[in-house]
């Protein structure tokens, strides 16, 4: 049975399918998700929202709550708030990101 791509474990499925030709997708941490917020926007409160096809209301992060491991930090895109959500909650989605590739250039 395939994993639900909208759940945190769905990242494994996305990597297995090599979405967009890559298999190094991951969940962003809460600071990475928070960096998408535009405090002057609403519904969704996302900077550059016109660049994205469909923005969902809630997104998971890879950041687990330090108080309760069954919860993770989430981004609520309607108003740009962050909070925690129960990891088993089916209404949350994933916004997969790829790891950063750094190229070192040797100087002379």
N, C-alpha and C positions, 0 to 999 in steps of 0.2 A: 504494500500500500504506500502510495506517495505521501510525503509530508505536505502539510499545508504551507505554501510559500509565504502566506501572511503571518506565520508564526515564527518565533526565533529559530526553531529547529529547521524551518524551511530553507534557511541559508545553505544547508547541506545539499538540498535538492537543486537549488540555483547553481551551486558550484558543480554538482554532478552533471547538470545539463549544459554547462559552460555557456551561460547566458552572455550574449554579446561577445562571445569568443573567449571569455575569461573564466577561471575557476578559483580566483582568490577573493571572492566577495566575502564580506563580514558585516556584522551589525556595528553601527557607529556607537561611540560612547555618548553619554548625555551632553558633554561639552560640544562635541561635533554637531549633534542635532540642534543644540541651543544656538549655534553659530548661524543657523539658517533663519532665525527669527528677525523680523522687521517690526520694531515696536510701534511704527506708524501705520502698520497695515492690520487688517482684520478679516477673518473668514476667507482665506487663511492669512495668518500673520507670518508669511514667509517672504523673505527677500527674493526678488526675481521670480515671483510666482508664475509669471507668464512663460517662463522657460520650462515649466513642468506640465506634463499632460494631465495627470489627475492626482490631486493631493488629498490624502485621506485625513480624517479627523484626529487619529491617534497613532503614534509611532513608538515602537520599542527601542530601547537603547541596550547596549551590552552591559550597562552599569547596574549591578544588583544592589538592592537596598542593603545598607550595612546593618539595619535593625531586623530585617526579616528576609531571609534568602528566597522565599517564595514570591517576592515582589522585585520589580525592576523599575528604574527611572524611565519615564515616558515623556514624550513631547505632545502637547495638545495644540494642534495647529490653528484651531479657530481663533484663539486669543494669544497664542505664543507662550502659554504657561508650561511649566514642567511640573511633574508630580510623580507619584509611584502608581503602578498598576500590578494587579495580580497576574503572574506569568501565564496562568492557564486561561486568561480571559480571551475569548475568540474575536473580540471587536478591535483589537490592536493589530497594527500592520508593521511590516518591516520596510525600511528604506535602505536597501543594501548599498554599501560603499566598498570600494576597493582599497587595498593597502596603498600607502604612498610609496612611490618609487623615487629614490634619490639617486642622482647621477653625480658622482664625484669627478671633477675635472682637474687633472693635475696641472699645476702652474709650472712655469719654466724655472 
